[in-house]
Amino acid sequence: MSSQKERNVAARQSTSSRDVEWVPSICNFCSTVCNVRVGVKTVNGKKTAVKIEGNPNSPLNRGKTCARGQAGLRQTYDAQRLTTPLIRVPGSKRGEWNFRPASWEEAYGYVMQKLQENQVQPWEMSMVGGWTSCVFYMPLALSFVFSTGIPNIVASPMQQCVAAGHFGNDMVTGNFNFHDEVLADFENAQYIIFSMTNSGVAAASTSRLVRFAEAKKRGAKVIVLDPRLSEMAAKADEWLAIKPGTDSAFFLAMIHVMLRKGLYEKDFLIKHSNMPFLAMEHQGMVVPMMETNEQGFPTAFWVRDQISGEVRKLPGYSNTNAVDVDGKNIVPSLEVPKDFEFNGQKVKTIFQYMVEQSAKFTPAWAEQETSIPAATIERIAVEFGQTRPALVDPGWHGARYENILNTRRLQSIVQALVGGFDVPGGWMMSGEYREKLMHFLQAMQKGEQVPLLSLPGLQFPLTAAGKFFDPREWSHGHPSFAMAKSMSDKAEGKPGIIFPAFSDYGLDEAVEGKLMFNGEPYRIKALIMNAANPVRHFYPESRWKKLLTHPNMALIVAIDIVPSDTAAYADVILPNQNYIEREEPFIYGAGPSTDLAITTRFSAVDPHPQTKGTADILFEFVIGFGALDKFMETISAFTGYDLNDIKAEVGKATKGEQSFTKAMRNVSFKHHANNLKTTPEKLEVRLRKEGVVVVEPKEKLLEHAAICRHLPVPTPSGRIEIYSLLLAGFVQQQGYRVNWDPGLVYFPPQVNQEKKPNEFFFTYGKVPTVSYASTNSNNPILMALSKNKEDEFMGLWINPQRANLLNIKTGDVVTLENCQSGQKAEIKAFVTEMVRPDTVFMSSSFGTENPLLKFSAGVGTALNKIVPYQVEPIVSAFRSQEFTVRVTK
Amino acid sequence: MARYGMVIDLRSCVGCQACSAACALENQTPYWSDKWRTKVLDIQTGQYPNTGRYFVPTICMHCEEPACMTVCPSKATFKNDDGFVLVNYDTCLGCKACMAACPYGARYVYDKNDVRQAKEVYGEAAQHTKVHIDKCTFCQDRIALGMEPACVSTCPTLSRMVGDLDDPASAVAKAVSSGLAKPLRPDLGTNPRVYYIY
């Protein structure tokens, strides 16, 4: 027993969490959107955030939070916080930090004056958004541009990650969620394969880590494809150091083996995929037998019924192939006899065509591409095919290679072969996705329209982005500059980009006055940036520095929290409240949570008096542009919120009785309270107490709202599309190109294979202690933890086999040179056995430049010094690893 | 009285350092000098392609027989009723005898510069106002409030479990009695209360 004195000593030793009040919030340090609670108490007479914990009620992160989530609160107290509007001092150059403090009125006045002086037309402006704009302000951001006539939003991380990665998966499953995507049910899976992902789980997405941890403890087998021994690969039972950019060959070989050995869920494929659909060959392409309506959507397919042996007609949009258009139960065949004819045409099933198309993708072929032994590939395909539940992680990062969209699509096809959607141990769709799907189907039956933001899955980005691409959607007749550029490409016989959603494609030409549309220059003269840091987050930095400093650029506005590298290029900086300070203008769905749940943030500490929430800034701009009524109408149309409620609450805000943020928050609470049959006041009390309210748990949802079993998915056919109708549509519109082959296809990474000893494949990735996708790098605790692992986190990983040859040692400063573009950067070497000898690796998200970022400036090397501008032709995703580098000491 | 112990499961740890960050914020440890009460070692072994990478969180073992306590000349190191090994910051001389004695490297000096920095960062809420030898307290303050230690509470990979080693029904007791969880260097006779699954 200890003495009384010792007890007293112990009692005096307090922790930060003693006597705090916990305020629910949502982490803003990555797009996993974990539910957290902020511990606040009075320090030096001021309410201060002292600790963050995961919210134990969260169906996402289950009370846990990573290093970023823990350290995030220090952003609030960053000594360089932007606390007043700033206007560039006349005569100073963009890039120099030379601003004078201003009032909000002055700042808005300056913006309006510049727009008028330069006669900036609505289409000559572009919004530039970071991920918070997308996740938290989508209703306002979209309504803002549509009511003000600005057809341009450049958003990260679309080209950097989301566009290609998600789109690849989503073409098969119809999913899309503007938080992030599928939450894979690791904890019930027996066999898990990861490809091209570290950030998505191990480095670190807490909602996935809590599930993956259970899998590891239970002893699930884990396979990781990665050219280096990442945090993720360190947890693998088998680390396969695949040749960079060839993962799709691995998956094609798996499909080859699984189709030939019968290692697939036959019943699932028959009922819920388009595998049994009859198809024919037309001009060398496989084309399903189908009827379509005027808009091109399918209205009928045909299958051969196993029982009657007859060909039967199926509805064009359905979750099941087990009932034909006459309501008769059928069992479609996966295979039809040789020389089977229908309507005088020789037909086969999609399944048979997929077997044929996969013939050449043998494990022996894949060994040549991937450098993984054929026997290993074959064994893994068999193990995967024989184990249930088996899971291919959907992956998190798109971009990197032109073939990434195909890679992610093939991963989804492997998952489809084992029927792993909305089943234990498979891909679990979010509650929000299922709810939207249910509402959509109900509305479709009644012939009603669904608000844009309630469109389920893939229909949202297709419809929303489609509006930016269609000149007729805009009174001034201009589509987005990225689409204008794509149209001008095609006019010149170049491929262009099919779907340049939220893309920077053509921005440099638009700024320089070289982009033509309808015979006139399509110029971009002004940028309004919200939580965006393109100087760091787009490729390459030189492109953005050039266009931000171009004399044609009349105005750059930056809304931000700390002085980012990009803010230094602004003319006007508007200081933003951060996530701990601000109340949200909306109630949100709980990201990819498999439970249907709602959540929001509560202000934990008082904001700096001169900072504003983004909602308020957007409203004030809209008023400046004279578009308030249209803005409110558009918000109502996009969200389904009651227009009268919006007008009443916003009316109070215009009179100065409340903030615009509060106005929208009140509307949102009323809307959700109505849906939940409660009052806004009661809902507020409950959300403040619990942070997250589960409306319907996963188990209940799966009883009546599982995709495939109960609900068709938002693919064109409602089925899981192994053969992609969306890609087939691209073939029809654009002619054939391997990128949009609707079947099984391989195209290798376009990198030099005949490398000299000092030439390497290039790879990059994330570490768990840097906040990517935001402007949050200047964090003293995260920086301390990163510096702790300086070699691993900031070094250029190089294998000793080559390093010895080049006389390179750990800590040596080496020059990294892009062999295609000639870009150069200096970086310290980390000589390690953890990377393939023909490959080097570096972390992204280091190397900030603004000296005001006391903790992060000058630490490490920035990725976008070495990555050039090259994009793939479907969504303009960056081909950010598709080159080799030369390393010299 | 509960006999608290911790089990660290290396099978699921991914080295994300959430524990280090949580501890630093909870206990105001001097991250600015790269000093931590809990750290995660990143151990790399073997030659390509047979390379291994292991993440090993380290922390004070709260030994039943703490070598650091017996050598303390001022009796500043003591065990409280829960068996947590604590330091009286007021009477600690900063002589570092405990640091030399601890076989697990669990202690460091909270020096003059750190005290000054702490005041700058935390103001009147600074927990550490005197130079002393610092170490993990098992977040005994949080335990008293019915909470888990900060590192356990936040761990995204559920790699840290805490509970009563004397309660056969507790997860930690089960992991220890089954032989799944083992102490580090049992040969030293320190009898740690922190066990590892590896």
Chai-1 contact restraints between the chains, C-beta under 6 A:
chainA,res_idxA,chainB,res_idxB,connection_type,confidence,min_distance_angstrom,max_distance_angstrom,comment,restraint_id
A,S2,B,N80,contact,1.0,0.0,6.0,A-B,restraint_1
A,S2,B,D81,contact,1.0,0.0,6.0,A-B,restraint_2
A,E6,B,F78,contact,1.0,0.0,6.0,A-B,restraint_3
A,V9,B,N88,contact,1.0,0.0,6.0,A-B,restraint_4
A,A10,B,N80,contact,1.0,0.0,6.0,A-B,restraint_5
A,A10,B,L86,contact,1.0,0.0,6.0,A-B,restraint_6
A,S14,B,D141,contact,1.0,0.0,6.0,A-B,restraint_7
A,T15,B,E26,contact,1.0,0.0,6.0,A-B,restraint_8
A,T15,B,C139,contact,1.0,0.0,6.0,A-B,restraint_9
A,T15,B,D141,contact,1.0,0.0,6.0,A-B,restraint_10
A,T15,B,R142,contact,1.0,0.0,6.0,A-B,restraint_11
A,S16,B,E26,contact,1.0,0.0,6.0,A-B,restraint_12
A,S17,B,R142,contact,1.0,0.0,6.0,A-B,restraint_13
A,R18,B,D141,contact,1.0,0.0,6.0,A-B,restraint_14
A,V43,B,G123,contact,1.0,0.0,6.0,A-B,restraint_15
A,V43,B,A125,contact,1.0,0.0,6.0,A-B,restraint_16
A,N44,B,G123,contact,1.0,0.0,6.0,A-B,restraint_17
A,N44,B,E124,contact,1.0,0.0,6.0,A-B,restraint_18
A,K51,B,L25,contact,1.0,0.0,6.0,A-B,restraint_19
A,K64,B,T154,contact,1.0,0.0,6.0,A-B,restraint_20
A,K64,B,P156,contact,1.0,0.0,6.0,A-B,restraint_21
A,T65,B,T154,contact,1.0,0.0,6.0,A-B,restraint_22
A,C66,B,C16,contact,1.0,0.0,6.0,A-B,restraint_23
A,C66,B,A18,contact,1.0,0.0,6.0,A-B,restraint_24
A,C66,B,P156,contact,1.0,0.0,6.0,A-B,restraint_25
A,A67,B,C16,contact,1.0,0.0,6.0,A-B,restraint_26
A,A67,B,Q17,contact,1.0,0.0,6.0,A-B,restraint_27
A,A67,B,A18,contact,1.0,0.0,6.0,A-B,restraint_28
A,A67,B,A21,contact,1.0,0.0,6.0,A-B,restraint_29
A,Q70,B,A18,contact,1.0,0.0,6.0,A-B,restraint_30
A,Q70,B,A21,contact,1.0,0.0,6.0,A-B,restraint_31
A,Q70,B,A22,contact,1.0,0.0,6.0,A-B,restraint_32
A,Q70,B,L25,contact,1.0,0.0,6.0,A-B,restraint_33
A,A71,B,A21,contact,1.0,0.0,6.0,A-B,restraint_34
A,A202,B,V14,contact,1.0,0.0,6.0,A-B,restraint_35
A,A204,B,C16,contact,1.0,0.0,6.0,A-B,restraint_36
A,T206,B,P156,contact,1.0,0.0,6.0,A-B,restraint_37
A,L209,B,P156,contact,1.0,0.0,6.0,A-B,restraint_38
A,L209,B,T157,contact,1.0,0.0,6.0,A-B,restraint_39
A,V210,B,P156,contact,1.0,0.0,6.0,A-B,restraint_40
A,A213,B,S12,contact,1.0,0.0,6.0,A-B,restraint_41
A,A213,B,T157,contact,1.0,0.0,6.0,A-B,restraint_42
A,A213,B,L158,contact,1.0,0.0,6.0,A-B,restraint_43
A,K216,B,R11,contact,1.0,0.0,6.0,A-B,restraint_44
A,K216,B,S12,contact,1.0,0.0,6.0,A-B,restraint_45
A,K217,B,S12,contact,1.0,0.0,6.0,A-B,restraint_46
A,L229,B,T51,contact,1.0,0.0,6.0,A-B,restraint_47
A,L229,B,R53,contact,1.0,0.0,6.0,A-B,restraint_48
A,E231,B,V14,contact,1.0,0.0,6.0,A-B,restraint_49
A,E231,B,G15,contact,1.0,0.0,6.0,A-B,restraint_50
A,A234,B,R53,contact,1.0,0.0,6.0,A-B,restraint_51
A,A241,B,P49,contact,1.0,0.0,6.0,A-B,restraint_52
A,P768,B,C16,contact,1.0,0.0,6.0,A-B,restraint_53
A,T769,B,Q17,contact,1.0,0.0,6.0,A-B,restraint_54
A,I781,B,A21,contact,1.0,0.0,6.0,A-B,restraint_55
A,I781,B,A24,contact,1.0,0.0,6.0,A-B,restraint_56
A,I781,B,Y31,contact,1.0,0.0,6.0,A-B,restraint_57
A,A784,B,Y31,contact,1.0,0.0,6.0,A-B,restraint_58
A,L785,B,Q17,contact,1.0,0.0,6.0,A-B,restraint_59
A,L785,B,S20,contact,1.0,0.0,6.0,A-B,restraint_60
A,N799,B,Y48,contact,1.0,0.0,6.0,A-B,restraint_61
A,E833,B,Q47,contact,1.0,0.0,6.0,A-B,restraint_62
A,E833,B,Y48,contact,1.0,0.0,6.0,A-B,restraint_63
A,E833,B,T51,contact,1.0,0.0,6.0,A-B,restraint_64
A,M834,B,T51,contact,1.0,0.0,6.0,A-B,restraint_65
